[in-house]
Amino acid sequence: MIVNMNLQFDDVKYKATVSGVLTCPDTKKFILHGVTGSVHPGEILALMGPSGGGKTTLLNILGGRIKVSSGTITYNDQPYTKSLTRRIGFVQQDDIVSPHLTVKETLTYAALLRLPNTLTNEQKKERAMTVICELGLERCQNTLVGGSIVRGISGGERKRVCIGIEILLNPSLLFLDEPTSGLDSTTALRIVQMLHNIADAGKTVVTTIHQPSSRLFSKFDKLVLLGKGSSLYFGKASEAMLYFSSIGCSPLIAMNPAEFLIDIANGNMNDKSVPSELTEDRARDKTQEFQTTYERPSPGDVHEYFIGAYEARVANKKKTKPGKALERKRELKMQGRSKSRDRGATWWEQFLVLIRRGFKERRHEYFSKVRIIQVISTAVIVGLLWWHSDASSSKGLQDQANLFHGGIKPSFSAFALSTFTVFLSIVAAQGLGLSIGAAFMDVKKATTFASILIMAFMLSGGFFIQNVPTFMSWLRFISFNYHTYRLLLNIQYGCSGGSIAPASDSCELPLIKGLKLGNGWMEVAAMVTMIVGYRILAYFFLGRMKPRTLI
C-alpha cells in the first residue's frame, strides 16, 4: 500500500562553510536563498537551473540527507523524522552498482537486504522480478551491469537498475539527481516517461534536471527554476513561459522552453525581449553614453529583477489546503504505526547475504583467464629466478623466496602452513586498509597515512633490521609483518620440523643471531586478533561517519 506523500517547503535557506586558505578564516556562504515550493502525489517536480545554481543541494535537503539552515519542510504536514526513511527513495547521479553482478542478481540482493523481514526470501525474489518487469529489464536481466571497465548493459538500463533498487520498497516519495545526465535524448525520454508512470501510480517524484529537451520538459508537472540559489519561478511547468511573458520577457526566435529558462537563470538576454521596467531602471542609473555602449542589461541586473518579480507575484501563494493536510497527516501517522515493525533484514541475515554477494561479485575477477595466466606466469618466473638458491648463509637466507624451487622444506605441511600464514597476512592487511579508509574517507589522506604506517611496520618487523631502537620496538607488536615473518621462519627454518609450534619453548636460528622463536600459535593468535580488531575499528569509524553529499 502506498501512502500519499505531500511535500511542502517554505523559505528554505542553506549556508555552507567555506574552508579558508592558510591563514584565512573559514567563512559562511549562502547556497540557497529562501526557496519555496510544493509537490503532491501523482506529480513530478523538476528542479532546474544552471550548474552551481543549488539544485542538488535543495534535493539533498528535501531528501533529509543534509540539514536545512532555516525554513520549514513538511511531509504530509509533518517535519522530517527517521521513520520517514523507509517511505523515501533517493537515486544519486552516479550509478553506484556492482559491475560484476547481473541485473537480476543486483535487484535480488537489494531485495533480500532491504525488504521487511516479515516477507520470505521467495516473496522478496518475486518482488525483485516484479520490479524488473515494471522497468522493462526482462531482456537484459541475466546480463552484467558493467561499468567503465567491464562491458555490460547500456547507460539507460543501468540508470533504470538504480531506480529499481529504490522502488523495491515501494516508496511514497522518490528523489532523483539528474537521472538523464550523460544519456542521449531518446534514452533520456524513456527514463522520464518511466518516472511519469511511477508518478501515475500515486508516488511523488522530485528530480533535478540540467537542460532537458522540449519533449522531456513537457513531461514535468511542476517546476522550480533556480539561479544562484534563488527562486526565479515556481508553479506549473506548462505555465512557465506564460509567466515570463507576463513580466515582459519572451523569446524573439523559436526556442526550446528549457533552453529559454536556463538562459533566464544565467541572466542571458540575447534573443529575448527585455522587460520595460529593467530598461527604465537602467536609464535612470546610467548615462546615455554608457547605454549606447551596453545595449543589454548585465546578468546581475537581470538576476535581481527576476528575483524581485518572483517575490512580488508568486512567493506568497498558498500551496495546500489545511483540511486536506490534516487528513493526510493522520493517514501518515496511522501508516507509520502499522509499518513500524517492518524492519529490513537482521544483522546476521545481512552478513550472510553480503558474504554470498561478495563471493559472486569476485568470481569474474578471481577466476578470469587473464588473472589465472598472470598468477601462473608470475609463479613460474619467480620460481626460476630462485631455483636452488643458497640457504647456507645469512645473506642467502634473506634472499631466498618461499618456494619449492628455492630448496625449502618440500613437505606438504610446510607448504600448507606457509600458505595459511600468507593468507592471514593478506586478510590482516585488508583489515588495516579498511580501517584507514573508513577513518579518513579521502583517498589522498588515507594513502599518505597508510604508506607511512606500512613503512614503519616493515622496518620494525625484523626482516630488514634486527636491532630495532627501543623507542620504536613497540610497533612490532601491532605489525602484521612482524608476526608473518616470525611464523614463516618458524615453519621453514625452526626446530619444529615444519609445524607451527616449536619442539622447545625457545628456538634460536644460527643464521640470524639474536632471533629467538617462541610458540607459533601466539603469532597466529596475534594475527587473528588484528584481523578482527581492524575490521571492528573500520565498523566503528563507518558508524561515526556522517553522510557526505554534493552541494
Stockholm file with secondary structure:
# STOCKHOLM 1.0

chainA/1-551         MIVNMNLQFDDVKYKATVSGVLTCPDTKKFILHGVTGSVHPGEILALMGPSGGGKTTLLNILGGRIKVSSGTITYNDQPYTKSLTRRIGFVQQDDIVSPHLTVKETLTYAALLRLPNTLTNEQKKERAMTVICELGLERCQNTLVGGSIVRGISGGERKRVCIGIEILLNPSLLFLDEPTSGLDSTTALRIVQMLHNIADAGKTVVTTIHQPSSRLFSKFDKLVLLGKGSSLYFGKASEAMLYFSSIGCSPLIAMNPAEFLIDIANGNMNDKSVPSELTEDRARDKTQEFQTTYERPSPGDVHEYFIGAYEARVANKKKTKPGKALERKRELKMQGRSKSRDRGATWWEQFLVLIRRGFKERRHEYFSKVRIIQVISTAVIVGLLWWHSDASSSKGLQDQANLFHGGIKPSFSAFALSTFTVFLSIVAAQGLGLSIGAAFMDVKKATTFASILIMAFMLSGGFFIQNVPTFMSWLRFISFNYHTYRLLLNIQYGCSGGSIAPASDSCELPLIKGLKLGNGWMEVAAMVTMIVGYRILAYFFLGRMKPRTLI
#=GR chainA/1-551 SS CCCCCCEEEEEEEEEEEECCCTTSCCEEEEEEEEEEEEECTTCEEEEECSTTSSHHHHHHHHTTSSCCSEEEEEETTBCCCGGGGGGEEEECSSCCCCTTSBHHHHHHHHHHHHSCTTSCHHHHHHHHHHHHHHTTCSTTTTSBCCCSSSCCSCHHHHHHHHHHHHHTTCCSEEEESCTTTTCCHHHHHHHHHHHHHHHHTTCEEEEEESSCCHHHHTTCSEEEEEETTEEEEEEEGGGHHHHHHHTTCCBSSCCCHHHHHHHHHHTCCTTBCCCHHHHHHHHHHSCHHHHHHCCSCCHHHHHHHHHHHHHHHTTTCCCSCHHHHHHHHHHHHHHHHHTTTCCCCCHHHHHHHHHHHHHHHHHHHHSSHHHHHHHHHHHHHHHHHTTTCCCSSHHHHHHCCSSGGGTCCCCHHHHHHHHHHHHHHHHHHHHHHHHHHHHHCCHHHHHHHHHHHHHHHHHTSSSSCSSCCGGGGGGGGGCHHHHHHHHHHHHHHSSSSSSSSCSSSCEECTTSTTCEECCHHHHHHHHHHHHHHHHHHHHHHHHHCCCCCCC
#=GC SS_cons         CCCCCCEEEEEEEEEEEECCCTTSCCEEEEEEEEEEEEECTTCEEEEECSTTSSHHHHHHHHTTSSCCSEEEEEETTBCCCGGGGGGEEEECSSCCCCTTSBHHHHHHHHHHHHSCTTSCHHHHHHHHHHHHHHTTCSTTTTSBCCCSSSCCSCHHHHHHHHHHHHHTTCCSEEEESCTTTTCCHHHHHHHHHHHHHHHHTTCEEEEEESSCCHHHHTTCSEEEEEETTEEEEEEEGGGHHHHHHHTTCCBSSCCCHHHHHHHHHHTCCTTBCCCHHHHHHHHHHSCHHHHHHCCSCCHHHHHHHHHHHHHHHTTTCCCSCHHHHHHHHHHHHHHHHHTTTCCCCCHHHHHHHHHHHHHHHHHHHHSSHHHHHHHHHHHHHHHHHTTTCCCSSHHHHHHCCSSGGGTCCCCHHHHHHHHHHHHHHHHHHHHHHHHHHHHHCCHHHHHHHHHHHHHHHHHTSSSSCSSCCGGGGGGGGGCHHHHHHHHHHHHHHSSSSSSSSCSSSCEECTTSTTCEECCHHHHHHHHHHHHHHHHHHHHHHHHHCCCCCCC
//
